[in-house]
Amino acid sequence: MPIAQREIPFRNQSCGTSEIFANDRLLVEVRGAGGTMRIPFLRNEPVGATAAELEEPVSVISLAIEPQSHLEKYLAYYVGRLKPGYAVLVTGEWGTGKTHQVRRALPDTHAHYISLFGLNTPSEIEAQIFTKMFPKASAVRRFAEKMDSTSVDIPVLGSLGTGGLASLLTGPFIKNEVDNSRPLILDDLERCTVENAVLLGMINRYVEHHGCRVIVIAHDTKVVETFADTKEKVFGQTLHVEPNVEAAFAEFVAFFKDPQKADKLGAHRREVLSTFRESGTSSLRILRHVVEDVGRLADALEDRHFGNDMAMVELVRLFSALAVEARTNKLELEDLFRRREKIFSHRMDMGRAKKQEPPKSRLYDAAQRYTSIDIASTLLSDEVLAEMLFDGRFTEEHIRTSLNNSAYFLEKEAAPPWQIVGSFDKLDDEYTDPALARMNEQFDKRQVTDSGEFLHIVALKMMMASRGVQKVTSKQVADDAKRYIDDLVAAKRLPARKAGWMWTDEFKDASGGVMYWVVDSYRTEFQDVLEYLIKARTDVLTDTLPGKVPALLEAVKTDGQKFFDMVCHSRNATLEYEDIPIFAYVDPARFVDAWLESPKTGWYWIGNALKERHKVLTQYPALASESAWYSQVHKEMLQRAHSREGLARIRMERAAELMGIRKATPAASSAGASVKSPVKPILAAAVRTATEGEAGEVPAKPKRARRKKPE
């Protein structure tokens, strides 16, 4: 559809406007000696100026709401005065709701609101103010008609509200056309790059020369301090805003409430407000986030969780407190783990420090702020809290499992004894005493084979020993635990270690969503048992490796790519022999036999599998026993090649070259160096190069993204 255009007559032929309608926008062409400019406006009024438009606007002398707070009452007084002769400065801490409170009292129907954020020159600010005061196309047209009495040169520049418009509307035109019928609100003072002296001069001009009521909002008190000596000449009143927490909380709750869902939190939602006040934080932005996050947490709960009032109070308070601390950067991810232990250790350090300055502890400081909340509560596991507060993931299954493992929701008949014993703080003796007897029986009769459950029992026995509940020492408990492991090995009941270099993650620090009850006084003994268990499970697997060799050689004979996946990487599963020294049990000659017997199409995969695994030996201490094996296979393949002729010899030599081992390199040169802790190596995925048959480098496989759990 063609754009309709209509010309508007003007008394001065050197200056004029025309209107072009495009969709819901109205483009006004302003023409002058310098050219023509199109300015877009909302098409919310007829083109022709009406009698109502020509009338002077009615002055706003009251707020849009009934004033209640100190801020609102003063704004009502100030707005009620026409041409007061001074501006008002509104300050306060970040997030206290200054803009929200001012805009609630003076919305767009009652004030001209301009954000100074991103405005870099006085002309840009004046252009923004002008377009707020005169948003209609008819207003610009009337001003253009006045241009015959001015000497303004109109360039072809920009659009409404940009630097181009600022250049167009300069001089007396933009500065003298002011609508003071509504208060002028200038927000984000600290984000404006215009010099303070220039900015204050502009504000003073609108106040004194145009009789405007100007309200300036500054979110940074440090910025206000930079012009403290001159601000009194412009601002007749400075208002420090305190957050209206109660009103803001009600608004946030209403905003996030889903009308399609029942409000199961009910009165427990007020615990968010009480916790926020206890935190000493004034930022309403933080409160808004916490209200939203508590709602997400509630969505993951079951009806039976809501039915336990004591549990819900503790849950909402604990989560709200940690959420506030995390969002204000007072707690970091590492602080969430082993909270009770860290607080206890800090108290011990403070006692030892005596007159010296005690060490700093973010977690201890947080615990001091919340006298009605147990920051160290294990109602939610450390891992689940980390997921919610730092990853933003509210996984229903994880949250429910964590809660169900707590003393509030523990099914005492079905729960393992260690869980009941570990919850003794919140359970009566009628439950804990039988559970303790049952746990000791499990230990004495070697009934538990699961590593996590076993370590929970060991940790609890050490805790009781350290407190004098059991007439043994933590060292004696550790010795008993090692004998327990030896007995399982002898009975062939200890599970072999699993595949994958991170196989210990499932029980190393916690099990069943609960951290082990370990403190510094017996940490060394517990760690000794853990390492003994890891070695024992590794030895169990090692004993089975000779029996796994035939299956490995069969893969070499039949499917080179499958063999690659077994020893280098797997696309869809954990690498079977990632850090397991299977090659230490493979005879080099038998391996070469299998290689030569395999389809030639798989030789590339076999050679590259050996090359990539050999490259990462130093990163896997467990593979050190394989170090001499690769050169032996390389040597065996070359010896076989020398006994052949023609293309067969060349093929075998090229197969040896695939391994990436130089002939001059001593066999022991690739021996794995001792490394303190395993580091995830970069294992390469074998991808053929562009040249057919060439043995080239293999691109590195991307590392798996994984959030590191703090020590």
PyMOL commands that set and color helices and strands:
alter all, ss='L'
color gray80, all
select helices_A, chain A and resi 51-54+70-79+98-105+122-133+137-149+163-168+172-176+189-191+196-208+221-226+228-231+245-256+266-279+284-299+303-306+309-327+333-336+339-353+362-369+382-391+396-404+417-422+424-426+429-444+451-466+474-490+503-506+520-558+560-567+582-585+588-597+600-615+617-619+621-642+646-658+667-670
alter helices_A, ss='H'
color red, helices_A
select strands_A, chain A and resi 5-7+16-22+25-32+35-42+87-91+112-115+184-187+214-217+235-240+510-511+514-515
alter strands_A, ss='S'
color yellow, strands_A
deselect
rebuild
show_as cartoon
